[in-house]
Amino acid sequence: MDCDSYIGIIEKIPHSSHTYEEISHTSGTCNVKEKITYKCSKCQQEKINYVGYNPDNHIHTEQRIIKEPSCTEDGKETVILYRL
């Protein structure tokens, strides 16, 4: 038998699972979800996990009137959130 002879069926070897490590973590705020980024140490694939909001992560909420209401038009206001 020489080296180029076919001897049997070639079987597929399943890939191994990812080994993710945390590479960055951004804290959530009252209006932006907490974001954790992971990277696989084997293939460098990244995944992002959004955890949730943190309603306590701001110092002060301020409402400002942008346009006063009149007899014929509604007014407009905005909310400003000051983060920690």
Phi, psi and omega in degrees: 000130179262174187293339182269004181284142177273123184253337183189191182275136176273125182258144178283132176263121182295147179290157178277163180283161179292152173240091185276140175233141180291129179246339175204155182215118178248121182296145177283157176238189181289343180228004177229131182290150174296137186235125177240126180252134180239154176225136177285128181286348180268311187243358179071011176293139179253150172222151182239136178240120176264119189271305182167178180273155174238096185295345181267359185269055167205153184276315191208144174247128181236131175259131178237136177275123179270322180217126179290143176289152176236186179295332187246345183228146175288154174272176178226141175223160178230157178247128179250129180251123177264118182277158176292000000 
